[in-house]
Amino acid sequence: MNDLRVAMVFGSGGLGAGGYYNEMGLKGLKQAEHHFGVPFEYRLPKGDPDFEPLLRELAQTAKYALINVMSFGASPGLNRVADEFPAQKFAAFDARADKPNVANYASEPKGVSFLAGAAAAWLSSSGKIGTLFGTEGPGYWQWVASYMAGARYVRPEVEVLYEFLPVYSPSPEQGEAAAAKQYDAGVDAIMAHLDLGDRGIFAAARRRGKYALGFNGERGLDPDHIPFDVTRHLEVSVYDAVKRVVEGKFAAGVTVWGMERGQYALEFGSPLHPMVTPAFMKRVEALKSEIAAGKFGALPAMKDEVEPFLTNSKPQTSNSQL
């Protein structure tokens, strides 16, 4: 066993059912423990006010080579505690603290959302696809803008409907009502991003014989109507943070983790959905390789960036529905 120890303050979603995000972080800690023999402890906050006292409690012991923290809501507390304990190393996932003792792991979803938009366009027989998000903001606009760009890059005539709901995690009933509006307007594939509301999207898809793109392993809920998932693999970042400390390579600042570094993926499960043909997979893999190679440069992060991007990228004209 390694002499080093690490700790984690998870997000407020808990572990197990409903705590997928935290479970990914736990997976990364377990992988690091297996490979490097580094034991870990963790704390589970009940809400944002708990982050600061939990971080301070761990830092005061001075026994952890690294304290990890997950969740946007941890940022204020992390900034204060990092100042109080300048010798303590921290790693932040989605939280952010520009301090000399904090390694910030920022997520970059635009590549996978661009790929998801293209894949949804290839699924569509109506030429209309959609997406639903809880709350509006730059962090979610980058998903929507890149999804729109990916769809229209491979099928310029495709129409993309979107809606931001008033809350991050609406009820399944609210999700179903929002999805029903899009499906009834001619959409036949919706990228789900409503947390609990996703189940309502899937119910609407099932009732209407339409498709939905799941998020983080949701395909298993209804594999007949969810051909594939957009999945975030946060565990690769958590593993990297511990690995760097073990190897004496901790570095403060910001590193960006996207599809190219294994943070995000389109996952199709087994058996493959009937719509996911060999020709479909060939197109997905080809476009994924182009994204990874940097063919498109900076992908759109806001709606007003989509048209200039498409003008400069010379959208394809032959990739109709598969």
N, C-alpha and C positions, 0 to 999 in steps of 0.2 A: 504493500500500500504506500502511496506517495505521502510525504509529510505535509503537503499542501492541503488546504481545505477550501471549499468555496461555498457560497450561500446564494440563495435566490429569493427575491420577493416577487411572487407571482402577481398577475392581475387579479382583479376582484371577482372573476367568474368562477373561482374554485377549480377543483379537479373532478375528473369523471364526466358524467353527462352534463352537457352545457359548458364544459370547460376545455373545449378543443384547443384553444390558443395556449392555455397553460399546460395542457398535456404535451404539446409539441416542445415547450421549453423543458419539461421534465424529461422527455425523451432525449434531448440533447445532453442534459446533465448525466443521465444514465449511460449514454454512449461514451461520454468523457470519462466517467468513473470506470467503465469497462476497459477502455483503452489505456488510460493513464494511471488508474488506481487512485483517483482523487475523490475522496468522499464529499458529500454535500449535505447541506441542511436547507430547509426552505420555510418561508412564512406565507400565510394566506391572508391578505387584507380583506376586510369586508366592504371597503369603499375607499375612495381617494384620500380621505383624511388620515387613513391608517399608514400610508406609504412612508411619510416622514418619520414617525416614531419607530416603525419597524426597521427602517434603514439605519437610524441612529442606534437602536438597540444592537444591531449586528456590528456596526462599525466600532462601537465602544469596546467590544471584546478584543479587538485587534488580533483575532485568531484566523481571519479569512484572507487568503491571498487575493480573492476576488469576490465582490458582492455584485450579483446580477440583479437587474430589476426590469420588469416588463410592465407596459401600459403607458399611454400618453399622460394619464392622470398623475403619474409619479414625478413628472418633471419638476414642479416647484419644490417638492421635498428633496429630491435628488440634488438640485442645485445648492440648497442650503447645507445638506449633510456633507456633500463633497467639499464644500468650503471649510466646514468644521473639522474634517478629518483628511487633510491633504496627503497624508501618507497612505491612505486606503485606496486601493484600486477598485473601480466600479466599471461594469459593462451595462449599457442601457439599450433596451430593445423597444423601439417606438418612443420611449421617453427620450428626453434630450437635455444634456447639460454640457455646455462648452467650457469644460474645466480641464486642467492639465492631468487630472487623475481619472478621467472618464473616457472610456471607449464607446462611442455611439454607433450602433448598428442600425442604419436607416434602410427601410424597405423601398424597393423600386418595382411597383406592380405594372408599369406601363407596357413592358414587353409581353407579359403573359396576357394582359387585357387586349392588346393589339391582336395577339394570336387567337384569343377567344372570340373576338369580333369577327375575324376571318372565318373561323370554324363555324360560328353561328350563321354567317352569311351562306356558307356552303350547305348548311342544313336546310335553309329556308326555301320553301317552294313558292311562298307568296311574295318574296322580295321585301318583307318587313320583319325586322327583329327588334328586340327591346332590352332594356335593363332597368332594374329598380334598386334604389339605394335609400338608406335611412339617413336623413339630414344632408344638407348641402355644405360643401366647403372644398378648399383646394385639394385636400387629401383624397376626396372622393371624385372630384372633377377629373383628376388625372386618369382614374379608371374609366370614366365615361368617355372622355375625349379620345383616349387611345383605342377603346372598344369601337367607337364610331369610325375612327381612321382605319383600323384593321378591316372592318367590314367593307368599307367603301374602297379600300385599296384593291381588294380581290374582286369585288362586284360593285362598280361605281354607281349602279342604279339602285342599290339597296337603300331603303329608308330605315333609319334607326330612331325608335321612340325611347324616351327616357323620362323618369320621374324621380324626384327626391321627396321622400315622405317626411313628415314633421319630426319623427323620432328615429333614433338609431336602430332600435329593435322593436318594431311594431308587432302587434299581435298577429297570429296566423290569419285571423279574420280580416284584418287590415291588409295584410299581404295578398290574400286571395282577391279582395276587392280591387286592389291596384292592378294585379295581374290580369284580372278579368277584363278591365278596360282596355289593356293593350291587346290581349288575344282577340277581343271582340272588334278591335280596330284593324284586324288583319295580321297581326304579329303571330309568327308561329314558333319563335324561340326567344326566351327571355333569360338573360344572365341574372341570377339571383344574388342579392347582396343585402338582405334585410335581417340577418341574424334569425331570430325566432320567426319572423315573418316569411322566411323562405318556405316554410311548410305550407303556408297559404298559396304561394306561387305554385308549388308542386301540385297542390290539390286542384288549382285552376287548370293547370296543364293536363292533369289526368281527366278531368271532367270534359275537356274540350278536345282531347286527342292531340295536344300540342307538345312542344318540347320546352325544357328548362335546362339551364346550365347550373349545376350545383356548385357549392363552395365548401372546401375542406371536408371531403369525404361524404357528401350528401347523396351521391349517386345511389348508394345502397338503399335509400329510402324508397326509391321508385325507379329501378333501372330501366323500365320500359319507356319512361318519359324523360329521364335524365341521361342523355348519351355520354356525358363526361363531366368532370369536375374541374374547376379552377382551385388549385390547392396551394397553400402556403406552407413551406417547410421551414419553420422558424428554428427547428432543431439544428440545422446546419450552422446558423449563426451562433447559437449558444455553445455548440461544440467548439467552434472556432475560437470563441472568447476564452474558454478554459484552456484550449490547446496553446494559445499564445502565452498565457501566464505560465503554463508548465515549461514551455520552451524559452522563457525569458524574453519574449517578443511583444509584450504588452505595448500598445501604442494608443495614446489618447487621440481624440479627433473624431472624424466621421468617415465611415466606410459605407458604401452603398451596395446593397445586396438585392439582386433581381433574379430573373429567370436564368440569366447567363451563369450565375453562381449557384444555382440549385435552390434558391429561396422560393421560387414559384414554379408551377408546372401545370400543364393540362394533363389530367389523368383519366384514363378510359376504362379501367377496371377489366374484369374478366367474368363471363364472356363479353366480347365487344358487342355494343348495340348494333342492330342490323344496318343502321345508317352509317356506321363507322366502317366503311369498306376499305380494302387495300388502297384504292385510288384516293380516298379521303385521307387516310393516314400518310400517304406519300406526299400529298400537298401540305399537310400539317408539318411534317418533319422538314420539308424543304423550306417553308416559311420560317420555322423555328431557327434553322441554320442561318438564314439570311439576317434575322434579328440579332442572333448571337455574334455574327460577323460584323455587325455595325453598319449594315447596308443603308439603314434608314436614318442614321444620325439620331438627333433628339426627337423622340416621339412626342405627340401633342400632350400637353398637360391641362389645357383649358379649351373650351369649345371654340373660341375664336382663333385657335391655332390649327384647327383641323383642315380648313380649306387651303391655307398656304402650304401645309404639309403635303396634301394631296396634289396640289399643283406642281410642287417640286419633285414629288416621288414618282410621277408618271404611273398612275394606277393601272393594274392589269385589266384586260378587257375580255379575256377568254375563260376565266375561272368561274363559270356559272355554277348553279346548284349541282351537287353530286348526289 
